[in-house]
């Protein structure tokens, strides 16, 4: 695991955009694994600016997003389909058949989840997976105690996650869908490279336990220790609990 610590969230967005642009320059048809959430908004804004400015050509990539809420239509402004169109796809010119997300509105979400894994495999797999992390350590919507070899599936969201994401749902966690389709931890680990991004001190505990703690299903982010090519990009806040354990306790 390579850890990069930068002064602030702005520097993080620029560095992450640099890494993604390098990947796409090397392989203009790269398959990217994409994430949603607040951390990613600044990164997508940076990528869109580079695309519009002619610095990066992103219209030939294809992508698979990590997750989507069950039961929200693709037109719902709170859905991740909508988020991706607004924050990235419409600017870089990616059609829906190339910018894929799990079909949370499907009549049979379990079936939709299984089909997503098939489509992912048929694409040749993810070249670079972009990941955020929840305050409870979730990656995708793999909540604590998710199995380390799980595949794309329907999951129940933890109360901490409902609360963390309530802002988009009128501030009341009761309004947040209780289930989502998410790539599994096993699915995520199959990406050829992984880029974990975290900003702000609210993520510091999850980051420290993921990077320096024991490999454990209670901290899904710790599964990234198993990946041979994982870069972790942090601002000072997210890095603030690193290095606090005795050297003898570290893995
Ligand atoms: O960046 P945020 O909003 O803190 O979210 C962290 C992660 O949790 C999720 O909301 C759940 O998948 C991701 O979209 C995101 O990467």
Boltz pocket constraint, residues with backbone or C-beta under 6 A from the ligand:
constraints:
  - pocket:
      binder: B
      contacts: [[A, 35], [A, 36], [A, 37], [A, 38], [A, 39], [A, 40], [A, 66], [A, 67], [A, 131], [A, 132], [A, 133], [A, 134], [A, 138], [A, 139], [A, 140], [A, 141], [A, 165]]
      max_distance: 6.0
